[in-house]
Structures are given as C-alpha cells and as structure tokens.
Amino acid sequence: MTSTPRVGVVGADLPRQVALAAGAVPTRLLGAWEGDTSREARELLGAMDVVAVRILDEILAGAHDHLAGLVVCNDSSANLRLFYVLRVLAERGRVRLPVSLFDAPRGSGSPREHFVARRIARLTEFCEAVTGSGPSDFAAAAASEDALGGALRGLRARRRSGRVTGAAALDAYRAAATLAPEEAALEVDRVDRSAAGIPVVVTGGSHPDSSVYAAIENEGLLVVGDDHDTGDAAWIGPTGRDAAEIARLHAARPPLAQRSRSSERAAALAALVTETKARGVISLARELDDAPAWDLAAQRAAIDVPLVARTRIAPDAARTQAVDAARELRDRITEEGA
Amino acid sequence: MSADRLRSAHEATRYQKQWFLDLAERARAGEPLAIVNADAPHEILRALDIPYVVTQWWSSIIAAKRMSPAALSHVAARGLPDFSLQYDAIPLGEQDLADADRPWGGLPQPTFAIAERSGDITQKIFEQWGERDGTETFLLSRTGGDPAPHAWWDLVPHQWEAAFGSDRLDLLQDEIGELITWLEERTGRILDTGRLERILELGNEQAEWNRRTRDLIASARPTPVAVNDTMPAVMVPQWHRGTEWAVGAAKRLHDEVAERVEEETAICPDERVRLMWVGRGLWSDLDMYRRFQEEFGAVFVWSMYLAIAADGYLRYGDDATRTLAARFVGITDQLYMPPWSSEWYVKEALSHGVDGVVHLVADDAAGAGLISEALEDEGIPVLEIRANNADERSAAAARIPERIEEFLRTRVR
C-alpha cells in the first residue's frame, strides 16, 4: 500500500487546492522559535530570520526527505533567499527534493492576477510531476479544502467567544497546515475549551509554533486573534474553480507584513481589534524580520487600544521578550481600565 | 583635486551638484520631481521630462556629508525603524533635517515616489513618502529570479526572454504601462515612444563604453585608476542614463582610462595585492579604499559599479517597453541572486586577477554566503564584513579598516 504523497511548503502563499488536486497533501514546514542552528545553514543564508535558517537545517539534515517535492513561496525575503539557496543545493545534489518557487505578487489588477494564474498553472505541472498523478481535478480537491476552511471559520468564532486559547488555536492552524484536510478538520473541531484572560491581538511576524503564545497567555492575556500567516491570516480554505479565480482570491487575502503596505496592515489590524473586542495588541518581530517594525507607526495610529512592541527579537530571546511585552501590556490595560 | 584623481570623476561630481541645484530650484518653483529607487525604470520619467533623484545616490550624498546618523534619528522620531534598510530610508529622514544641515540645501518634496517591491522593506519606505502631503507613491512588482540560466551576462543583451522568462517580462511590461498611464494622468503629458526608444539607445551606448572601460581595467597591470574615482565617474552618469551627457561622460572615462593604460600610470606603483570590493560602496569613507596601498601595496581594482554598468544594462530590442522591462526585471538578480551573482563575481574576479576579496554583506543582500564560497573555491580568500554601507554607525561598529588590515596580514599572499 502506498501512502499519499506529501508536498512540502515553505511560506504561506500556496493555493493548497492545487497540491490536493494533484493527489498530494500540502505540508507546511514551519520551523521553530527555539533550537540551535548549524554554521552551514547560517553561512548559506547569511543575515536572515532564524526561522528560515532552522527550516534549512531541517532540510539539510534530511528531516523532510520523505516529501515528494518542495514548494517555496516568494512571500518574504527570507523565503525567497531560502529558495535560491535550495536551488543551488539541489543542483549540487546536496538537497534531494525537487524544489520549485511559487511566486505570487500581491495586489489586484489584471497584470498581477494574470501572472499569478500562470504561476498557478506552473505549480500544477510541478505537483503533478512530483506526485506522478494524472490531470489535476480542481473541483474534487475543493470539497475537502472547503470543509477544512469551514472548520477554521468555526475555530475563529470560538476564539472570539473565549472558548479557545491562542496557543490552542495556533496548534490547530499548524494541524491544518500540515495534515490531510479531513484529518486536520477533525483536529480543528476538537479544539473547544473555555479560556480566560484579557483579550488581546497579536500582530507582527509569523509564529512557527505556539510556545510564545503560551508564554503570553501565562501572563493573564488571551490571544483572541492575530494577523500573521501561521494564525488567522493563514491561507487555508479558500478554493476556486480555476487558476484565474484562485489568483483573484489571492489578491483579496488579508495583508501580511512582508508583502503589504503599512496602511493596509493598519486598517486590517483595526478591523481585527474591533471584531475581537481586543483590549490591547502585542507586536512581535524577530531579528532580521523588519517588515513588522515598519508597520508599527501606522498601526498605533489606527487603533484606540494600547500596543506594545518588541522588534529585533534575538534567536534565543523570543519567550523572554514576549513575557516582558505581555506584562507591560497587561499593566497598561489595567491602568487604563482603572 | 589630488594629482592622480580622474578628471572624469571630478567632472561628474561637479556636474551632478550643479544639476541637483538646478533641479531643486525648478522643483521649488513648482515643477514635478520624482524620487525613485535604483531598480525602477527611470527611462519612463526621462521620456516624460520628469526630473528624478535616485534614493541610493541621494543616500550616498547624505552619507558622504556625514549626515546619515542625524537623518536616521528623524526616521526614528516618526516611529519608524532606524535600523532597517538604511540605504533606502536615509532620504526620508533628510527631509526633516534642519535647513542648515541638509546637503546641498536639501531635496525638495517630491511629487512622485516610485519603486519596485524589492525585499520586504522598500515598499514600506516608499509608502512613507506617499504619506506626506504632495507626494504620491507608485509601486511595481518584483518577481523572484526564476528561471536562472548560467552565464547571464552573455544572455541578457539579446536573449533576455530566455534569461528572465516571458511571464516575468509580461508582468513588468504591463506594470510599466500602468506607470506610464499613472504619470500621464498626473502631468498631462503623453509619452513619446520614439523618444523612449532613443533614450534606450543612448543607455546602450553608455553601457558599451562602460564595457570597454571595464575590460581595459581588467587587463591593465598595474591598475591605472582608483575605485573611489570610478564609482562617481560611473554612477553619476548612470543616474543620467539615456542622455547625451551620460554617453559623453562614459566615453570620457573610457578615453581617460585608455590614456592611463597607454602611459602605464599606476595609482600604486608598488602594487603587490589586487583587491575586489564586493557589495555597496562605503560612501561615508571613500578614502578607505586607498588606505592599504602604502603599507601593503594593496589596491582595490574592482567595485560592482563599473562592472554592473558594463554587464547589467545592455538590452537590444524592438519593443521599447518590453526592452525596458528586460533591463529592470532582473537587475537585482544579477547582483545578488545565486547562482547568477556568484558566477558573475567569480568571472569578474578572475578577469581582474584579484588576490583577495572584501565582501560587505548588507542584511538585505541575498546569496552572500554562496558568493563568498564560490570565490573561495577559486582559491581567492574572502573577508566577509556584515555592515550597512550608508550608515556610518554600522560601518564604524564593523571596524572595517582594521579587519581589512588583519585580512591582508593573515590571509592574502
């Protein structure tokens, strides 16, 4: 019996329906907040967000050799640089996986949507080649992905009503990004347990795992929403009839820090704060992931709740910095509410 | 002017200052002005008679005047990062300097801010320009370097469809069309395609002169010119690309270099070590490039500015906007994307016969590790220094001269 092939994904731009239609399970490689990095990976990537370095280390160590192929999204400088390095390493035989770039610039309008649609067609060819499947059936793939999207909408609703911690929500998103849709939907649906704390929103860079959220929530806060691609802004669920429709959906996605204007980010954050009734915002950005820092001024101006930020977070300081930020935010909320 | 300074460098610097003062006066009188990043299709602005200032050039002037720390402090005062992509951000802060501190009287408020979305940050910086009253921002997409065939320098002048891929070219060509419309609507001017074609021709003529100059310097022993001279002598005309003056400036540089080669002029008669500077120019301390001549006989014979002017811009085509798209769609790929970047630096290092490489690595530079590795694989020792070229705080912290001295003592023959 052969198992369903898996296509690895670095980044958040992949239209998962395409991989599913080719008979593969899209499996996102997320990295981690903590852990050593090798000298080889550091030197190959240079000055780079440490999460990308950790993903490269995993690949170099063979941790993902079971994948049929790897798609890297051009959704951040870090991921694009990782693709360039992997392409060279694949040519040398140092990386065994077939590697492909998925390039989907943000912005609406026909030039960009036309380009993205053509890249989706190319992605389809890549997925079919690595899985050895026949012509992709977008419609068939849509059903299971739609169901997962529905489960995630339910998760977001439960988050807003205090029935899911932020850490549990991130774990659910991780399941959705790494498991087969049917299996993931069951995992997502299971997450329903009362949660307490001052409601806050997390903005900034992505979270490779839930450890930082757990640290924040230990300080009496409850993360009821977020705007990064490993949380509520993950692109999991939407499906289209064809490449052109998927390209239009891509153009309408929530703005992410690395590829969007600060004004878009600020407007989206303000809407999220209102929707979730959050009383404060924490912005966290790792060292060498500077895009969130550029959004801060606009974000502060757009919301009427306190925002506490930590930028240039060192590789080994994420939880410490997050706890520090959480305490500061909690104190400010408490003072302002008194 | 020092005895061995290039006349063409002196002339370019003089011309540029007068050009800027005239431009500033016209802008203050109400003419439109654009600020653009280096990798945007400037030729459209030239064809529409809209003067433009290039962010990186203006940053280099601010840095040379030692005003970058003050400019960055104003960036921080607006709640923006002063530690991120300083090369692009410094001009934002310059706008807020006291009048007496602004280089050459300061850059007037631009009407247009135009950039491509290279990396994560450039778009945010150019968005900030558009937040100021009187300035509007236009952003172009920056697609990833895929495909990446080998020996790009042989392909891009004519076979750019194969080098970059038609999808990428289609997108940028369409976006250049959007930019033209956007500018026409705001200025009431209409782009003259014949004029754009002539501007592209002039750009090619300029690049052809630069290629000849680069080849002369590559084969000359000892080296006849200093890189801190070729930098302004090449880059000032680069920002006037598409003009008769720029072609003339490139030719004058060539002729002056040829004259020096003929006369066997040496900027360091005791030349023993030939060095390559990979990375952006250290604008706040250009004299640094000559600091190692006396003690070590070490001469910087190469910087990317002349080399990319020689290899990076030539595009021959019949369709003006597509040819222009081909000039810019992969401009950063050529310099930074492996394997393109690493292959090109190796080619240049070998043709120039360098003995060592100083590699200044900026945070936003992709592929630095593979560039260093490729050079080392050719037996060329590499000193990597991580610093920002335009932020003298960063450069000072990196102890650049001290580390080069140590490198020369310990690793270069």
Interface residues (C-beta under 8 A of the other chain):
Chain A: E43 L44 L45 G46 A47 N74 S76 S77 L80 R81 F83 Y84 V85 R87 V88 E91 L101 D103 P105 G107 G109 S110 P111 R112 H114 F115 R118 R119 A257 Q258 R259 R261 S262 S263 L288 D289 D290 A291 A293 W294 D295 L296 A297 R300 T311 R312
Chain B: R78 G79 L80 P81 F83 S84 L85 R117 G119 D120 I121 Q123 K124 I125 E127 Q128 E131 L139 S141 R142 T143 G144 G145 D146 A148 D167 R168 D170 L171 D174 E175 E178 M337 P338 P339 V361 A362 D363 D364 A365 A366 G367 A368 G369 L370 S372 E373 R386
